[in-house]
Amino acid sequence: MMNKKQVSSQRLAEQYSMETDYSDPGGDDYDALSRDRVPVRSLKASDAEAIIKIDRKITAQNRRSYYQQKISQVLDETGVRV
């Protein structure tokens, strides 16, 4: 059971959260995730320009070579670490 301070903090966090909570309210996080039905496609080389543009807008830096290298590693599976 939560005390008053925890309840207040929880309400405040919920009130100002900008992110939509899509989690299953059942509390069975691991089972819920295994049934997740959110469609996500795989990364394509053609996604690089959009990723670079978004990053440049957020960071005000040109990190094109970094992203080109990372995307190449992901698509060619050369940067996989175990």
N, CA, C and O atoms as a Tinker XYZ file with bonds, in Angstrom:
   328  protein
     1  N      0.840000   -1.179000    0.000000    73     2
     2  CA     0.000000    0.000000    0.000000    64     1     3
     3  C      0.890000    1.249000    0.000000    63     2     4     5
     4  O      1.896000    1.308000    0.706000    81     3
     5  N      0.499000    2.243000   -0.804000    73     3     6
     6  CA     1.288000    3.468000   -0.916000    64     5     7
     7  C      0.892000    4.475000    0.160000    63     6     8     9
     8  O     -0.270000    4.583000    0.552000    81     7
     9  N      1.902000    5.207000    0.621000    73     7    10
    10  CA     1.602000    6.280000    1.576000    64     9    11
    11  C      1.175000    7.536000    0.809000    63    10    12    13
    12  O      1.196000    7.552000   -0.421000    81    11
    13  N      0.789000    8.589000    1.541000    73    11    14
    14  CA     0.281000    9.812000    0.913000    64    13    15
    15  C      1.285000   10.435000   -0.056000    63    14    16    17
    16  O      0.918000   10.892000   -1.138000    81    15
    17  N      2.548000   10.445000    0.346000    73    15    18
    18  CA     3.582000   11.053000   -0.492000    64    17    19
    19  C      3.734000   10.283000   -1.807000    63    18    20    21
    20  O      3.873000   10.888000   -2.870000    81    19
    21  N      3.708000    8.953000   -1.733000    73    19    22
    22  CA     3.830000    8.140000   -2.937000    64    21    23
    23  C      2.633000    8.342000   -3.859000    63    22    24    25
    24  O      2.788000    8.435000   -5.077000    81    23
    25  N      1.440000    8.408000   -3.272000    73    23    26
    26  CA     0.229000    8.627000   -4.064000    64    25    27
    27  C      0.292000    9.985000   -4.751000    63    26    28    29
    28  O     -0.029000   10.097000   -5.934000    81    27
    29  N      0.705000   11.019000   -4.018000    73    27    30
    30  CA     0.828000   12.362000   -4.596000    64    29    31
    31  C      1.849000   12.389000   -5.725000    63    30    32    33
    32  O      1.609000   12.990000   -6.772000    81    31
    33  N      2.978000   11.743000   -5.514000    73    31    34
    34  CA     4.016000   11.689000   -6.544000    64    33    35
    35  C      3.511000   10.962000   -7.779000    63    34    36    37
    36  O      3.767000   11.387000   -8.905000    81    35
    37  N      2.797000    9.870000   -7.569000    73    35    38
    38  CA     2.245000    9.093000   -8.680000    64    37    39
    39  C      1.243000    9.933000   -9.478000    63    38    40    41
    40  O      1.278000    9.936000  -10.709000    81    39
    41  N      0.366000   10.633000   -8.792000    73    39    42
    42  CA    -0.626000   11.482000   -9.468000    64    41    43
    43  C      0.052000   12.613000  -10.239000    63    42    44    45
    44  O     -0.341000   12.927000  -11.362000    81    43
    45  N      1.061000   13.215000   -9.638000    73    43    46
    46  CA     1.785000   14.293000  -10.297000    64    45    47
    47  C      2.474000   13.780000  -11.560000    63    46    48    49
    48  O      2.427000   14.428000  -12.606000    81    47
    49  N      3.103000   12.632000  -11.459000    73    47    50
    50  CA     3.776000   12.039000  -12.616000    64    49    51
    51  C      2.775000   11.738000  -13.725000    63    50    52    53
    52  O      3.052000   11.994000  -14.897000    81    51
    53  N      1.623000   11.203000  -13.367000    73    51    54
    54  CA     0.595000   10.889000  -14.358000    64    53    55
    55  C      0.048000   12.157000  -15.003000    63    54    56    57
    56  O     -0.227000   12.176000  -16.203000    81    55
    57  N     -0.111000   13.207000  -14.217000    73    55    58
    58  CA    -0.670000   14.457000  -14.711000    64    57    59
    59  C      0.243000   15.123000  -15.734000    63    58    60    61
    60  O     -0.233000   15.683000  -16.722000    81    59
    61  N      1.552000   15.064000  -15.502000    73    59    62
    62  CA     2.484000   15.766000  -16.368000    64    61    63
    63  C      3.212000   14.862000  -17.355000    63    62    64    65
    64  O      4.116000   15.314000  -18.056000    81    63
    65  N      2.837000   13.622000  -17.414000    73    63    66
    66  CA     3.468000   12.710000  -18.351000    64    65    67
    67  C      3.015000   13.041000  -19.764000    63    66    68    69
    68  O      1.817000   13.090000  -20.043000    81    67
    69  N      3.961000   13.267000  -20.641000    73    67    70
    70  CA     3.638000   13.585000  -22.031000    64    69    71
    71  C      3.536000   12.314000  -22.869000    63    70    72    73
    72  O      3.093000   12.362000  -24.016000    81    71
    73  N      3.933000   11.206000  -22.316000    73    71    74
    74  CA     3.969000    9.962000  -23.053000    64    73    75
    75  C      2.735000    9.125000  -22.740000    63    74    76    77
    76  O      2.377000    8.945000  -21.576000    81    75
    77  N      2.095000    8.620000  -23.775000    73    75    78
    78  CA     0.927000    7.777000  -23.595000    64    77    79
    79  C      1.362000    6.425000  -23.062000    63    78    80    81
    80  O      2.312000    5.827000  -23.568000    81    79
    81  N      0.677000    5.948000  -22.054000    73    79    82
    82  CA     1.002000    4.656000  -21.449000    64    81    83
    83  C      0.169000    3.573000  -22.118000    63    82    84    85
    84  O     -1.042000    3.490000  -21.912000    81    83
    85  N      0.829000    2.743000  -22.920000    73    83    86
    86  CA     0.147000    1.659000  -23.614000    64    85    87
    87  C      0.296000    0.333000  -22.877000    63    86    88    89
    88  O     -0.109000   -0.710000  -23.391000    81    87
    89  N      0.864000    0.363000  -21.699000    73    87    90
    90  CA     1.120000   -0.882000  -20.984000    64    89    91
    91  C     -0.177000   -1.535000  -20.527000    63    90    92    93
    92  O     -1.199000   -0.873000  -20.345000    81    91
    93  N     -0.112000   -2.825000  -20.350000    73    91    94
    94  CA    -1.254000   -3.613000  -19.905000    64    93    95
    95  C     -1.484000   -3.332000  -18.425000    63    94    96    97
    96  O     -0.567000   -3.503000  -17.622000    81    95
    97  N     -2.687000   -2.904000  -18.046000    73    95    98
    98  CA    -2.947000   -2.586000  -16.642000    64    97    99
    99  C     -2.999000   -3.815000  -15.738000    63    98   100   101
   100  O     -3.148000   -3.681000  -14.524000    81    99
   101  N     -2.878000   -5.006000  -16.314000    73    99   102
   102  CA    -2.975000   -6.238000  -15.536000    64   101   103
   103  C     -1.788000   -6.484000  -14.626000    63   102   104   105
   104  O     -1.886000   -7.299000  -13.708000    81   103
   105  N     -0.672000   -5.809000  -14.846000    73   103   106
   106  CA     0.496000   -5.984000  -13.991000    64   105   107
   107  C      1.349000   -7.190000  -14.353000    63   106   108   109
   108  O      2.303000   -7.506000  -13.641000    81   107
   109  N      1.024000   -7.866000  -15.441000    73   107   110
   110  CA     1.793000   -9.039000  -15.867000    64   109   111
   111  C      2.729000   -8.642000  -17.012000    63   110   112   113
   112  O      2.611000   -9.138000  -18.133000    81   111
   113  N      3.650000   -7.747000  -16.707000    73   111   114
   114  CA     4.487000   -7.127000  -17.732000    64   113   115
   115  C      5.128000   -8.097000  -18.716000    63   114   116   117
   116  O      5.103000   -7.847000  -19.921000    81   115
   117  N      5.696000   -9.186000  -18.239000    73   115   118
   118  CA     6.405000  -10.092000  -19.138000    64   117   119
   119  C      5.447000  -10.808000  -20.074000    63   118   120   121
   120  O      5.754000  -10.972000  -21.255000    81   119
   121  N      4.307000  -11.235000  -19.584000    73   119   122
   122  CA     3.314000  -11.873000  -20.443000    64   121   123
   123  C      2.727000  -10.869000  -21.422000    63   122   124   125
   124  O      2.528000  -11.187000  -22.594000    81   123
   125  N      2.453000   -9.672000  -20.955000    73   123   126
   126  CA     1.869000   -8.644000  -21.814000    64   125   127
   127  C      2.814000   -8.310000  -22.966000    63   126   128   129
   128  O      2.369000   -8.164000  -24.104000    81   127
   129  N      4.098000   -8.189000  -22.688000    73   127   130
   130  CA     5.057000   -7.865000  -23.740000    64   129   131
   131  C      5.157000   -8.975000  -24.774000    63   130   132   133
   132  O      5.346000   -8.704000  -25.960000    81   131
   133  N      5.034000  -10.211000  -24.337000    73   131   134
   134  CA     5.146000  -11.314000  -25.282000    64   133   135
   135  C      3.961000  -11.355000  -26.235000    63   134   136   137
   136  O      4.031000  -11.995000  -27.284000    81   135
   137  N      2.877000  -10.679000  -25.882000    73   135   138
   138  CA     1.690000  -10.652000  -26.740000    64   137   139
   139  C      1.536000   -9.324000  -27.455000    63   138   140   141
   140  O      0.526000   -9.095000  -28.121000    81   139
   141  N      2.497000   -8.466000  -27.333000    73   139   142
   142  CA     2.400000   -7.130000  -27.902000    64   141   143
   143  C      2.109000   -7.201000  -29.396000    63   142   144   145
   144  O      2.681000   -8.029000  -30.106000    81   143
   145  N      1.228000   -6.340000  -29.866000    73   143   146
   146  CA     0.825000   -6.358000  -31.267000    64   145   147
   147  C      1.147000   -5.041000  -31.977000    63   146   148   149
   148  O      0.427000   -4.634000  -32.889000    81   147
   149  N      2.211000   -4.388000  -31.568000    73   147   150
   150  CA     2.589000   -3.122000  -32.187000    64   149   151
   151  C      3.391000   -3.419000  -33.449000    63   150   152   153
   152  O      4.445000   -4.050000  -33.377000    81   151
   153  N      2.903000   -2.970000  -34.604000    73   151   154
   154  CA     3.636000   -3.248000  -35.843000    64   153   155
   155  C      4.881000   -2.363000  -35.959000    63   154   156   157
   156  O      4.793000   -1.138000  -35.885000    81   155
   157  N      6.018000   -2.989000  -36.137000    73   155   158
   158  CA     7.283000   -2.275000  -36.305000    64   157   159
   159  C      8.036000   -2.955000  -37.436000    63   158   160   161
   160  O      8.226000   -4.171000  -37.416000    81   159
   161  N      8.462000   -2.183000  -38.412000    73   159   162
   162  CA     9.208000   -2.789000  -39.508000    64   161   163
   163  C     10.701000   -2.703000  -39.237000    63   162   164   165
   164  O     11.144000   -1.947000  -38.373000    81   163
   165  N     11.450000   -3.464000  -39.965000    73   163   166
   166  CA    12.899000   -3.479000  -39.816000    64   165   167
   167  C     13.513000   -2.225000  -40.435000    63   166   168   169
   168  O     12.948000   -1.612000  -41.342000    81   167
   169  N     14.672000   -1.869000  -39.922000    73   167   170
   170  CA    15.415000   -0.725000  -40.430000    64   169   171
   171  C     15.846000   -0.986000  -41.868000    63   170   172   173
   172  O     16.230000   -2.101000  -42.219000    81   171
   173  N     15.777000    0.055000  -42.695000    73   171   174
   174  CA    16.243000   -0.020000  -44.080000    64   173   175
   175  C     17.335000    1.029000  -44.275000    63   174   176   177
   176  O     17.388000    2.023000  -43.550000    81   175
   177  N     18.187000    0.804000  -45.241000    73   175   178
   178  CA    19.243000    1.773000  -45.546000    64   177   179
   179  C     18.640000    3.129000  -45.910000    63   178   180   181
   180  O     19.230000    4.171000  -45.627000    81   179
   181  N     17.477000    3.110000  -46.530000    73   179   182
   182  CA    16.827000    4.362000  -46.941000    64   181   183
   183  C     16.311000    5.181000  -45.759000    63   182   184   185
   184  O     15.917000    6.334000  -45.938000    81   183
   185  N     16.307000    4.609000  -44.562000    73   183   186
   186  CA    15.888000    5.333000  -43.357000    64   185   187
   187  C     16.969000    6.296000  -42.864000    63   186   188   189
   188  O     16.696000    7.162000  -42.032000    81   187
   189  N     18.175000    6.151000  -43.365000    73   187   190
   190  CA    19.313000    6.931000  -42.871000    64   189   191
   191  C     19.075000    8.432000  -42.947000    63   190   192   193
   192  O     19.339000    9.147000  -41.980000    81   191
   193  N     18.584000    8.917000  -44.070000    73   191   194
   194  CA    18.396000   10.365000  -44.231000    64   193   195
   195  C     17.431000   10.924000  -43.198000    63   194   196   197
   196  O     17.679000   11.989000  -42.633000    81   195
   197  N     16.337000   10.221000  -42.945000    73   195   198
   198  CA    15.357000   10.694000  -41.953000    64   197   199
   199  C     15.958000   10.683000  -40.551000    63   198   200   201
   200  O     15.736000   11.608000  -39.770000    81   199
   201  N     16.713000    9.645000  -40.235000    73   199   202
   202  CA    17.347000    9.543000  -38.915000    64   201   203
   203  C     18.346000   10.683000  -38.722000    63   202   204   205
   204  O     18.374000   11.329000  -37.674000    81   203
   205  N     19.152000   10.917000  -39.733000    73   203   206
   206  CA    20.159000   11.981000  -39.676000    64   205   207
   207  C     19.491000   13.350000  -39.542000    63   206   208   209
   208  O     19.950000   14.197000  -38.775000    81   207
   209  N     18.418000   13.561000  -40.279000    73   207   210
   210  CA    17.688000   14.832000  -40.222000    64   209   211
   211  C     17.097000   15.071000  -38.831000    63   210   212   213
   212  O     17.186000   16.177000  -38.297000    81   211
   213  N     16.498000   14.038000  -38.250000    73   211   214
   214  CA    15.925000   14.153000  -36.902000    64   213   215
   215  C     17.022000   14.451000  -35.887000    63   214   216   217
   216  O     16.866000   15.327000  -35.036000    81   215
   217  N     18.131000   13.721000  -35.980000    73   215   218
   218  CA    19.237000   13.925000  -35.043000    64   217   219
   219  C     19.809000   15.334000  -35.170000    63   218   220   221
   220  O     20.101000   15.981000  -34.165000    81   219
   221  N     19.967000   15.805000  -36.395000    73   219   222
   222  CA    20.517000   17.148000  -36.611000    64   221   223
   223  C     19.594000   18.210000  -36.021000    63   222   224   225
   224  O     20.058000   19.191000  -35.441000    81   223
   225  N     18.291000   18.011000  -36.170000    73   223   226
   226  CA    17.332000   18.975000  -35.626000    64   225   227
   227  C     17.394000   19.011000  -34.099000    63   226   228   229
   228  O     17.292000   20.081000  -33.500000    81   227
   229  N     17.560000   17.855000  -33.474000    73   227   230
   230  CA    17.580000   17.772000  -32.012000    64   229   231
   231  C     18.914000   18.231000  -31.427000    63   230   232   233
   232  O     18.944000   18.965000  -30.439000    81   231
   233  N     20.016000   17.798000  -32.038000    73   231   234
   234  CA    21.335000   18.064000  -31.460000    64   233   235
   235  C     22.043000   19.278000  -32.054000    63   234   236   237
   236  O     23.014000   19.771000  -31.480000    81   235
   237  N     21.568000   19.760000  -33.191000    73   235   238
   238  CA    22.216000   20.857000  -33.918000    64   237   239
   239  C     23.645000   20.491000  -34.322000    63   238   240   241
   240  O     24.511000   21.358000  -34.434000    81   239
   241  N     23.875000   19.198000  -34.539000    73   239   242
   242  CA    25.185000   18.713000  -34.972000    64   241   243
   243  C     25.005000   17.824000  -36.195000    63   242   244   245
   244  O     23.971000   17.176000  -36.359000    81   243
   245  N     26.019000   17.800000  -37.046000    73   243   246
   246  CA    25.990000   16.910000  -38.199000    64   245   247
   247  C     26.751000   15.634000  -37.844000    63   246   248   249
   248  O     27.982000   15.622000  -37.815000    81   247
   249  N     26.015000   14.573000  -37.577000    73   247   250
   250  CA    26.650000   13.297000  -37.221000    64   249   251
   251  C     26.380000   12.244000  -38.296000    63   250   252   253
   252  O     26.208000   11.060000  -38.006000    81   251
   253  N     26.347000   12.716000  -39.553000    73   251   254
   254  CA    26.048000   11.854000  -40.696000    64   253   255
   255  C     26.959000   10.627000  -40.754000    63   254   256   257
   256  O     26.471000    9.505000  -40.890000    81   255
   257  N     28.260000   10.823000  -40.653000    73   255   258
   258  CA    29.181000    9.684000  -40.786000    64   257   259
   259  C     28.962000    8.661000  -39.669000    63   258   260   261
   260  O     29.057000    7.456000  -39.900000    81   259
   261  N     28.672000    9.142000  -38.464000    73   259   262
   262  CA    28.399000    8.241000  -37.336000    64   261   263
   263  C     27.181000    7.371000  -37.642000    63   262   264   265
   264  O     27.232000    6.150000  -37.502000    81   263
   265  N     26.084000    8.010000  -38.061000    73   263   266
   266  CA    24.864000    7.248000  -38.334000    64   265   267
   267  C     25.019000    6.334000  -39.542000    63   266   268   269
   268  O     24.496000    5.220000  -39.542000    81   267
   269  N     25.726000    6.787000  -40.565000    73   267   270
   270  CA    25.952000    5.917000  -41.717000    64   269   271
   271  C     26.725000    4.668000  -41.302000    63   270   272   273
   272  O     26.418000    3.565000  -41.754000    81   271
   273  N     27.726000    4.842000  -40.443000    73   271   274
   274  CA    28.499000    3.703000  -39.957000    64   273   275
   275  C     27.627000    2.775000  -39.122000    63   274   276   277
   276  O     27.667000    1.559000  -39.310000    81   275
   277  N     26.840000    3.325000  -38.203000    73   275   278
   278  CA    25.997000    2.508000  -37.323000    64   277   279
   279  C     24.926000    1.756000  -38.110000    63   278   280   281
   280  O     24.679000    0.577000  -37.857000    81   279
   281  N     24.297000    2.434000  -39.057000    73   279   282
   282  CA    23.263000    1.782000  -39.862000    64   281   283
   283  C     23.878000    0.682000  -40.710000    63   282   284   285
   284  O     23.289000   -0.388000  -40.862000    81   283
   285  N     25.047000    0.934000  -41.260000    73   283   286
   286  CA    25.749000   -0.091000  -42.034000    64   285   287
   287  C     26.075000   -1.303000  -41.165000    63   286   288   289
   288  O     25.891000   -2.442000  -41.594000    81   287
   289  N     26.556000   -1.064000  -39.948000    73   287   290
   290  CA    26.862000   -2.166000  -39.031000    64   289   291
   291  C     25.620000   -2.984000  -38.701000    63   290   292   293
   292  O     25.672000   -4.212000  -38.653000    81   291
   293  N     24.512000   -2.302000  -38.476000    73   291   294
   294  CA    23.270000   -2.997000  -38.131000    64   293   295
   295  C     22.785000   -3.834000  -39.310000    63   294   296   297
   296  O     22.440000   -5.004000  -39.145000    81   295
   297  N     22.759000   -3.237000  -40.494000    73   295   298
   298  CA    22.229000   -3.939000  -41.661000    64   297   299
   299  C     23.140000   -5.071000  -42.121000    63   298   300   301
   300  O     22.663000   -6.096000  -42.610000    81   299
   301  N     24.442000   -4.889000  -41.966000    73   299   302
   302  CA    25.399000   -5.924000  -42.371000    64   301   303
   303  C     25.769000   -6.861000  -41.227000    63   302   304   305
   304  O     26.519000   -7.820000  -41.412000    81   303
   305  N     25.234000   -6.573000  -40.047000    73   303   306
   306  CA    25.501000   -7.344000  -38.828000    64   305   307
   307  C     26.987000   -7.429000  -38.507000    63   306   308   309
   308  O     27.467000   -8.458000  -38.032000    81   307
   309  N     27.717000   -6.339000  -38.770000    73   307   310
   310  CA    29.150000   -6.330000  -38.476000    64   309   311
   311  C     29.449000   -5.719000  -37.115000    63   310   312   313
   312  O     30.556000   -5.871000  -36.600000    81   311
   313  N     28.479000   -5.032000  -36.527000    73   311   314
   314  CA    28.698000   -4.384000  -35.242000    64   313   315
   315  C     28.041000   -5.116000  -34.089000    63   314   316   317
   316  O     27.882000   -4.555000  -33.005000    81   315
   317  N     27.657000   -6.362000  -34.312000    73   315   318
   318  CA    26.961000   -7.125000  -33.276000    64   317   319
   319  C     27.947000   -7.577000  -32.218000    63   318   320   321
   320  O     28.978000   -8.173000  -32.529000    81   319
   321  N     27.627000   -7.292000  -30.970000    73   319   322
   322  CA    28.477000   -7.722000  -29.852000    64   321   323
   323  C     27.684000   -8.661000  -28.968000    63   322   324   325
   324  O     26.479000   -8.490000  -28.781000    81   323
   325  N     28.363000   -9.645000  -28.432000    73   323   326
   326  CA    27.693000  -10.602000  -27.537000    64   325   327
   327  C     28.208000  -10.429000  -26.136000    63   326   328
   328  O     27.775000  -11.136000  -25.227000    81   327
